[in-house]
């Protein structure tokens, strides 16, 4: 396919998969449960954090996280007691356990109490066409209070050449202005043009087959290459093509 044909093909796939039906089988459904801004962003952040592995299990365990917080995530974050945190100890999703969950709650409280909330932290360090430095700075702030060292692995650092798939997906949910109702787009202080595609096995394999990516590893350098090529197709809303790449890989076995 020439560049024009590739764009037409991918635009068509975006229209096919960027629909409300997508929500049913995706963890983006979790922040859609809420209407308050802080509930949306906290529930989305926690759900994205455990978004690896079997999708049904991700969704099931994300709902369990919400249940453990009384389905009021912001209130739980800001007013929890140590006894409340002890009730999280039995939670586990793959390598993310109850101690990690409790540590995340403490760090989220710190972010809201001392740094103005999640949007404020991410928007403070944004760059043109990149949120990677912003993610790096967010991780530093998130873990500047006492925590178990093991918990740090659950937030990737793109400046260490990570593709940071989960947090880039989260930022897509919060920032992308989606007229189809999938991405929530509640953060108005950050441009969707700065977003990066959540790069995983599925999107990476499809991108290589389409000539959008040559690097073999799904790492930070690969993400930069993919971002550059997707911005050539749409510089205003480049991550809309995540729907096309993901849909082709997961639903069509492209």
N, C-alpha and C positions, 0 to 999 in steps of 0.2 A: 504493500500500500504506500502511496505517496503521502506527504504530510496532510494534504487536504482530505484525502480519503480516510486517513487514520483519525483525524479530528471528527469527521462526520460519523464514523463507526463508533467512536467512544462517546460522542454526544448522544447518539441513539441509545447506547447502553446506560448512560446516566439517566435518561428519561425512563428507561425500563425499570431500573432498580432503585432510583431515588424517589420512592413512593411510600405511602403510609404502611403498605404491606411489609416493608422492610423491617419495621419496628418490632413486629411479632416475634422474630427470630434473632433479635440483636439486643445486646445489653443497653443500647440507647433507650430502651423502654423504661429503665429504672428512673432516670431523671424526669421522664414524662409523667411519672406518678404524682409529681409535686407542682405547686403553683408559686410558692415563695422563692425568690431568687436564691437565697442562701441554701435552702433545701435542695433546689435543683443542682446547684454547683457542687455541693458536698456529696450528694447521692451519686452524681455523675463521676466525681473524682474517685470515690471508693469503688464504684462498679468498674471503672476503667482500670483501676489498679490491679484487679484480679482477672482482667480480661485476657487470659491465655488458657489454652486447653479446649475441652469440649464446651461448645457454646451453650448447650442446655444446662450444663453444670454451672457455668459462669452466671447465667441468669438465675438459676435456683439459689446459688449462694449469695448473689447480690440481693435478692429478696430477703434472704435470711439476715444479712447485715442490717437491712432496713428494719426488720422485725425486732432485732436485738436493740435497736435504738428507739423503739416505740414508734417507728414510722414518723419520727420528727427529728431528722438528723441535725439540723442547726441547733435546736433546743438541747439535744443530747450533747453535742459538742461543747456548747457554752456553759451548760449547767450540770454536767456529769459529776458524780462522786467516785471515789476509788472503788466503792462497792459496786457501782454501775459497771466500771471497767472490769472487775473480776468476773462479771457475768459474760464477758466476751471471750473468756479464756478457752472455751470449748470450740470456738469457731476455727475452722481450717479450710483453706482452699489451696490445694497443692502445697507450695512452700510458704504461703502467707498464713500465719497462724494467729491465735488470739492475742499473743503478746504484740505482734506486729499491728494488729487492729487497734489495741489499746494505745500503742505508741502513736499511731496515725491520728487518733482522736485528740490526744494531748497536743500534737503538733498543729492540727487544724485549729484548736482553740487558741494557740499561740499566734497563728496567722491572722485570725479574726480579731483577737484582742490587741495585738501589737503592731500589725502591719496592714490593717485596713481591709483584710479579706483576700480571697483567692484572685479575683480579677485585678485588684490593685497591685498585687505582687507581680503577676504575669505582664501587666501592661507597662509597668515601670521600666522594664529592661528590653522591651521589644525593639527590633531592628527592622529596616526595610527588607522585605522578602525573607525574613527569618525569625523564628521564635526559639531558635536553639540556645542562644545565650540567655534568653529569658528563662528557659527550662533549667539551665545550669544554675542561675541565680536563685530560682525558686527552690531547688533542692538544697542549696546552702541555708536558706532561711528556714525551710521546713525542718531541717535537722540541727538547728543551732541551739535547741534545748536538749537536755539529757535524754538519751535514747539508747536502745540496744544497737550495737554496730550492725548486726545481721539485718536489721530492718531497712538499712540504707539501700540494699539491693533491689528493693521494690519500687524505687524511682530511678529511672535511667538518666545518665548524663550524656547528652549528645556531644559535648565537648571532649568526651572520652571515646569518641567514634561509635557511639551507640545510635541505632536508628530510632530509639525511644518511641517505639510503635504505640504503646498504650497511652502515653501522655499526649502524643500528637493526635491520637484519636479523640481523647478527651477535649483537647483544644478545638478540634473540629466541631464537636458537639456544642461547645459553649459559644463559639465565635462565628461560625459560618452562617450567613444569612440565607436560609433555606425556604424558598416559597412552596416547598412540598410538605413541610411539617415534620421532617425527620430530625435534622439538626436544629437545636433550640435557639441558637443565635442571641443569647441574652447578654453577652458582653459586647457593648457597643464601642468600647475604647480601643479595640484592637482590630486592625483591618484583616478581613479574610484573605487578602492577597499575601499576607505574611505566613499563612499556614503551610505545614508540610504534610504530605501524604503519609498516613499510617502504613509503614512498610512491613509486611510480614511475608510468610512463605507463599501465600496465594497471590497477593498483589505483585510480589517480586517476580514470581514465575511468569505471570501473564505479561508484566512489563518487559521482561526479557524477550518473550516470544514476539512482542509487538515492536521491538527495537527501541524501546524507551529507556532501557537499562542494559548496560554491558557488564558492569561489575558483578562478580559471582556471589560475593557475600552480601547478606542483608544488613549492612552496617551504616554508619554515619556518612561515609563517602558515597555509598550507593544511594542513600536518601538525597544527598545533594545533587547527584546526577539525575535522579528521577524528578526531583523538584524543578530543576532547570528545564527539563523537557516538557513537563506538564504546564509550566508557565508560558511556554511558547504556544501551547494550545489555548490557554485561557489565563491571562495574567491577573484577572480580577478575582476569579474563583477557581484556582488551580486544583484544590482538593475535592472538588465535585467528582473528579475522575477516580477517586477512591471507590465510589459506588460501582463504576464500570469495571475496574480492575478486580475488585473483590467479587462482584457478581459473576464475572466471567470465570474466575477461578473456583469459587465455592459452589455456585449453582449450575454452571455449565461445563466445568471440568475442561476449560479451554486449554 
